[in-house]
């Protein structure tokens, strides 16, 4: 094979390739100078199928290696016939392999172009990837979330530094409820089209799930992305007219700069979703950036998150549970424990849940971790029950777990599987559960309490809707956060707060557990009030199962 191609032949190839590309939008273009067997292929084809380069010698043989073995013979015959001059082109379908081993169904059409003497000069055409067609959102006409993940993966593989913006429309259900879904679709179309036109050639726009859209850009920097978001936000806050109606839209946004390439697309998306959630829940729609620093060091947060996700995928490897004692407030005897999650690795050491659970709550792997936590807690608690018959294990829940329609079934199935008595399990929810539909939460709690399972509200008083939750949801225990008692020995106001909290709990038929008891003085003061149980370092630090069993036997 002649590996030397004259400059004029290279230039001519590029000129023809650009002409082909202009009229073959939506497909991969290839063009081969048959004299030198020297080809140029679309960059998107190179990325999608892991080809060595846009420019290749012997591209037909290289491409043949990517074709499914069952389709290879017919492809080989066609290429031989073209290069021997027997055929003037081909129109065929085959399966082509991507770097991850998956195959895409492709339709390939090509023609031979001859010179003025009738000698075959170029073989060119297009390849339509039918898998890519499934990456278009038909309502908006943008690439969908599958296309987003595909393009993002390409950026990671090619070490391309990009900025990613995730935008979602807020309170969109109200539009659907008032005007109907057809009208809602028109609004989404208008928003998506505006976003596409506003970003222009400075980035790529994608329709994600629901009312979310994403932008991937190499051109815009962090400051410019923030400015563009505020401009878009201002435009829709002023309102638009859709079908004769004036509609005001507000939005939320998460932002991430991709500069770490040892991670996968799902890890990046988890970080992006976390930033989006912070924008929605805590920042009233202001754009929130996912910062890729962790623990004030130079360690990469995304890299750590990637390692944690891999641990979950490997049957929750490197995760373990600690147990902190809960004691009766009057007798100080052991009556329960809170199950506390930890993760540890050689590189990152011991990582506390507050450093990773919020990042994972919207991740597709999170239910798997939640299942492991509950199952492990039940199996460990069975061993404690053998030495402490009144023992109750408390397991924390994320509001995203409670969103799942099969959550109650999962809990009941695990109780059956482990043989654990339901009356010795207490599930802890937080005030963040205000984000859930109250009717949905009430149904879950009612069903599980009917089986004997107890429910506690954790961190009572730290959120503005805690009282609203205990009014709406029947609870067995209310846990007062340590921030309300840390200075109770000196602060009369904190004592009055505890008295008030215990009165509220009694009003709704719930017992009170006070967290953060660190001294005998705190204990003595709190024993004056209607407190059922204590938890804190004064009674025991979090400990592993073996240490806790020893504690239970002596306590």
ZAKOL-465830 format. One line per 3 residues: number of its first residue (from 1); their letters; for each residue x, y, z of C-alpha. Coordinates in steps of 0.1 Angstrom, whole numbers. Example, Ala and Ser with C-alpha at 12.3 -4.5 7.8 and 13.67 -1.06 7.14 Angstrom:
2
1> AS> 123,-45,78; 137,-11,71 .
END
This chain:
555
1> XXX> 0,0,0; 14,34,-10; 17,54,23 .
4> XXX> 28,86,5; 1,109,-7; 9,141,-26 .
7> XXX> -2,173,-10; -25,181,-39; -43,148,-35 .
10> XXX> -48,155,2; -62,189,-5; -86,176,-31 .
13> XXX> -98,149,-8; -106,175,19; -125,197,-6 .
16> XXX> -146,168,-18; -152,156,18; -165,190,29 .
19> XXX> -189,190,-1; -201,156,8; -206,166,44 .
22> XXX> -227,196,35; -253,175,18; -252,145,41 .
25> XXX> -263,160,74; -272,135,101; -249,107,87 .
28> XXX> -213,97,89; -194,107,57; -165,88,42 .
31> XXX> -144,95,11; -115,74,-2; -89,83,-28 .
34> XXX> -88,49,-45; -54,53,-61; -37,57,-27 .
37> XXX> -64,39,-6; -63,70,16; -96,81,32 .
40> XXX> -112,107,54; -141,98,77; -164,120,98 .
43> XXX> -151,128,133; -183,116,148; -178,81,132 .
46> XXX> -142,80,146; -155,88,181; -185,66,181 .
49> XXX> -167,35,168; -132,40,181; -115,43,147 .
52> XXX> -78,53,148; -82,87,130; -102,108,106 .
55> XXX> -75,101,80; -67,64,74; -49,42,49 .
58> XXX> -68,10,42; -100,22,59; -120,-6,43 .
61> XXX> -100,-32,61; -101,-12,94; -138,-8,92 .
64> XXX> -143,-45,84; -128,-53,118; -157,-34,134 .
67> XXX> -184,-52,114; -203,-80,131; -187,-114,121 .
70> XXX> -220,-126,106; -222,-95,83; -185,-93,74 .
73> XXX> -184,-117,44; -210,-98,24; -193,-65,33 .
76> XXX> -159,-79,22; -173,-91,-12; -188,-57,-19 .
79> XXX> -156,-38,-11; -136,-62,-33; -160,-57,-61 .
82> XXX> -158,-19,-58; -120,-18,-57; -116,-43,-86 .
85> XXX> -138,-22,-108; -167,-47,-110; -192,-25,-90 .
88> XXX> -199,12,-91; -210,14,-55; -230,-4,-28 .
91> XXX> -261,0,-7; -261,-24,23; -270,-28,59 .
94> XXX> -248,-43,87; -240,-41,124; -210,-21,135 .
97> XXX> -192,-25,169; -186,4,193; -157,4,218 .
100> XXX> -179,-9,246; -187,-40,225; -223,-30,216 .
103> XXX> -234,-31,179; -253,-4,161; -274,-12,129 .
106> XXX> -260,9,101; -271,15,65; -242,23,42 .
109> XXX> -246,38,7; -216,46,-15; -207,54,-51 .
112> XXX> -175,53,-72; -165,85,-89; -144,81,-121 .
115> XXX> -119,105,-136; -121,119,-172; -106,86,-185 .
118> XXX> -132,64,-168; -107,52,-141; -122,48,-106 .
121> XXX> -108,78,-86; -129,82,-54; -153,60,-35 .
124> XXX> -175,80,-11; -208,79,6; -226,80,39 .
127> XXX> -234,57,68; -266,62,87; -264,49,123 .
130> XXX> -300,38,131; -290,38,168; -283,75,166 .
133> XXX> -317,81,152; -330,69,186; -311,97,202 .
136> XXX> -333,124,189; -362,139,209; -391,139,185 .
139> XXX> -411,166,204; -384,193,205; -362,182,176 .
142> XXX> -330,181,197; -306,154,207; -321,135,237 .
145> XXX> -304,123,269; -290,92,252; -273,115,227 .
148> XXX> -261,137,256; -245,107,273; -229,96,240 .
151> XXX> -215,130,233; -203,135,269; -186,101,268 .
154> XXX> -168,113,236; -156,144,255; -142,122,283 .
157> XXX> -125,98,259; -109,126,240; -100,146,271 .
160> XXX> -120,175,258; -125,202,285; -161,213,283 .
163> XXX> -186,231,304; -220,215,311; -252,233,320 .
166> XXX> -284,215,332; -315,237,331; -350,227,342 .
169> XXX> -383,245,342; -398,250,377; -434,243,387 .
172> XXX> -442,230,352; -469,207,365; -490,238,372 .
175> XXX> -490,247,335; -501,212,326; -528,212,352 .
178> XXX> -542,246,342; -538,245,304; -534,208,296 .
181> XXX> -505,186,283; -508,197,246; -503,233,257 .
184> XXX> -474,223,280; -458,206,250; -460,238,231 .
187> XXX> -443,256,259; -415,230,260; -410,234,222 .
190> XXX> -408,272,225; -383,269,253; -361,243,236 .
193> XXX> -361,262,203; -352,295,221; -323,277,240 .
196> XXX> -311,262,207; -311,295,189; -297,314,218 .
199> XXX> -267,291,222; -262,289,185; -229,275,174 .
202> XXX> -213,280,208; -225,247,221; -248,217,218 .
205> XXX> -283,216,233; -301,185,245; -336,176,257 .
208> XXX> -332,156,289; -360,139,309; -391,158,318 .
211> XXX> -386,196,316; -348,195,317; -324,206,290 .
214> XXX> -286,204,289; -259,224,271; -224,212,264 .
217> XXX> -199,239,253; -162,242,246; -165,279,237 .
220> XXX> -181,295,267; -162,299,300; -177,296,335 .
223> XXX> -185,334,337; -201,334,303; -222,304,310 .
226> XXX> -235,321,341; -242,353,321; -260,333,294 .
229> XXX> -282,315,320; -292,348,336; -301,362,302 .
232> XXX> -323,332,294; -338,333,329; -346,370,325 .
235> XXX> -362,365,291; -387,339,304; -394,357,337 .
238> XXX> -406,386,315; -430,361,300; -437,347,265 .
241> XXX> -470,344,246; -480,309,237; -512,303,218 .
244> XXX> -525,337,229; -516,332,266; -490,351,286 .
247> XXX> -468,325,303; -440,333,329; -414,306,333 .
250> XXX> -388,302,361; -360,277,361; -332,260,380 .
253> XXX> -297,252,369; -267,232,378; -233,237,362 .
256> XXX> -201,216,360; -167,221,343; -154,188,330 .
259> XXX> -116,187,335; -113,152,351; -112,124,326 .
262> XXX> -108,93,348; -145,92,355; -175,80,336 .
265> XXX> -206,98,323; -229,87,351; -205,101,377 .
268> XXX> -204,135,359; -242,134,356; -245,127,394 .
271> XXX> -224,158,401; -245,178,377; -277,166,392 .
274> XXX> -265,174,427; -258,210,417; -292,212,400 .
277> XXX> -309,200,431; -291,226,452; -303,253,428 .
280> XXX> -339,240,431; -340,233,468; -317,259,484 .
283> XXX> -309,287,459; -343,296,444; -332,289,409 .
286> XXX> -298,306,410; -272,286,390; -251,263,413 .
289> XXX> -217,250,402; -205,216,412; -170,223,426 .
292> XXX> -145,196,419; -126,200,451; -131,179,482 .
295> XXX> -121,183,518; -101,215,512; -74,195,495 .
298> XXX> -63,190,459; -82,157,457; -108,156,430 .
301> XXX> -144,154,441; -156,138,409; -128,112,410 .
304> XXX> -139,103,446; -175,101,435; -165,78,406 .
307> XXX> -147,55,431; -177,54,454; -201,46,425 .
310> XXX> -177,17,415; -179,4,451; -217,4,449 .
313> XXX> -216,-15,416; -193,-41,432; -219,-52,458 .
316> XXX> -212,-21,480; -175,-30,485; -157,-7,510 .
319> XXX> -189,4,526; -196,-5,563; -219,4,591 .
322> XXX> -213,18,625; -238,18,653; -244,46,679 .
325> XXX> -262,36,711; -297,50,720; -305,47,757 .
328> XXX> -335,51,779; -335,86,793; -345,75,828 .
331> XXX> -327,42,834; -299,48,808; -301,12,797 .
334> XXX> -295,4,760; -328,3,740; -315,8,704 .
337> XXX> -290,22,680; -287,44,649; -272,27,619 .
340> XXX> -245,50,604; -230,46,569; -192,49,562 .
343> XXX> -170,44,532; -133,39,532; -105,34,506 .
346> XXX> -67,35,506; -67,67,485; -94,87,503 .
349> XXX> -93,72,538; -125,73,558; -153,93,541 .
352> XXX> -184,104,560; -218,101,544; -224,139,543 .
355> XXX> -195,140,517; -211,117,493; -248,108,500 .
358> XXX> -262,142,488; -242,137,456; -257,102,451 .
361> XXX> -293,108,460; -305,112,424; -281,86,411 .
364> XXX> -294,54,395; -272,34,418; -286,49,450 .
367> XXX> -314,24,455; -289,-4,454; -269,13,482 .
370> XXX> -301,19,502; -311,-18,499; -276,-28,512 .
373> XXX> -278,-4,542; -312,-17,553; -304,-54,547 .
376> XXX> -270,-52,565; -287,-32,594; -313,-59,599 .
379> XXX> -289,-88,598; -266,-70,623; -295,-60,645 .
382> XXX> -307,-97,648; -274,-104,665; -279,-76,690 .
385> XXX> -315,-87,697; -301,-120,710; -285,-101,739 .
388> XXX> -309,-71,742; -345,-82,736; -360,-47,735 .
391> XXX> -334,-34,709; -346,-12,680; -324,-3,651 .
394> XXX> -329,31,635; -321,33,597; -319,67,579 .
397> XXX> -339,72,547; -333,96,518; -364,113,505 .
400> XXX> -355,99,470; -359,63,484; -394,72,495 .
403> XXX> -402,85,460; -398,50,446; -432,33,441 .
406> XXX> -418,-1,452; -401,12,484; -427,-3,509 .
409> XXX> -425,-36,491; -387,-36,493; -388,-30,531 .
412> XXX> -414,-57,537; -395,-82,514; -363,-76,533 .
415> XXX> -380,-82,566; -393,-115,553; -359,-124,538 .
418> XXX> -339,-117,570; -366,-129,595; -363,-96,614 .
421> XXX> -392,-86,636; -407,-53,621; -416,-38,655 .
424> XXX> -378,-36,662; -371,-14,631; -375,24,631 .
427> XXX> -371,42,598; -359,78,601; -370,105,577 .
430> XXX> -359,141,576; -376,174,571; -364,173,534 .
433> XXX> -393,149,529; -413,181,525; -402,177,488 .
436> XXX> -424,146,485; -461,145,478; -476,143,513 .
439> XXX> -503,119,502; -476,95,488; -456,98,520 .
442> XXX> -486,92,542; -495,60,523; -460,46,527 .
445> XXX> -459,54,564; -494,40,571; -487,8,552 .
448> XXX> -454,1,570; -467,12,604; -495,-13,600 .
451> XXX> -469,-40,598; -453,-28,631; -425,-7,617 .
454> XXX> -418,25,636; -411,60,621; -390,88,635 .
457> XXX> -385,124,623; -348,132,624; -332,166,631 .
460> XXX> -365,181,643; -365,219,643; -338,224,617 .
463> XXX> -362,228,588; -390,252,584; -416,225,577 .
466> XXX> -409,201,606; -442,209,624; -460,205,591 .
469> XXX> -446,170,587; -456,159,622; -491,173,617 .
472> XXX> -495,154,584; -476,121,591; -481,98,622 .
475> XXX> -447,94,639; -435,73,668; -404,94,677 .
478> XXX> -392,130,672; -354,134,674; -343,168,686 .
481> XXX> -311,179,668; -280,185,689; -278,221,678 .
484> XXX> -307,229,702; -290,214,733; -253,220,728 .
487> XXX> -253,249,753; -283,238,774; -263,238,806 .
490> XXX> -258,276,804; -286,287,781; -321,290,796 .
493> XXX> -336,296,762; -324,262,750; -341,246,780 .
496> XXX> -374,264,771; -370,252,735; -367,216,746 .
499> XXX> -398,220,769; -417,234,739; -405,206,715 .
502> XXX> -415,179,740; -449,195,744; -454,195,706 .
505> XXX> -444,158,704; -468,149,732; -496,167,714 .
508> XXX> -491,144,684; -485,112,704; -448,109,697 .
511> XXX> -419,102,720; -388,124,721; -352,114,715 .
514> XXX> -325,141,721; -293,138,701; -258,152,709 .
517> XXX> -257,144,747; -220,149,755; -219,156,793 .
520> XXX> -235,145,825; -248,180,830; -267,179,797 .
523> XXX> -282,146,807; -292,158,842; -310,189,828 .
526> XXX> -328,169,800; -340,143,824; -364,170,839 .
529> XXX> -384,170,806; -406,145,788; -377,129,770 .
532> XXX> -379,92,762; -343,85,750; -308,99,746 .
535> XXX> -282,96,719; -247,111,721; -210,106,729 .
538> XXX> -217,106,766; -234,72,761; -212,59,733 .
541> XXX> -195,69,701; -204,52,668; -188,17,667 .
544> XXX> -185,-14,645; -208,-44,651; -183,-63,672 .
547> XXX> -176,-34,696; -214,-27,698; -221,-63,707 .
550> XXX> -196,-60,735; -212,-28,746; -247,-44,745 .
553> XXX> -236,-73,767; -221,-50,793; -247,-23,791 .
END
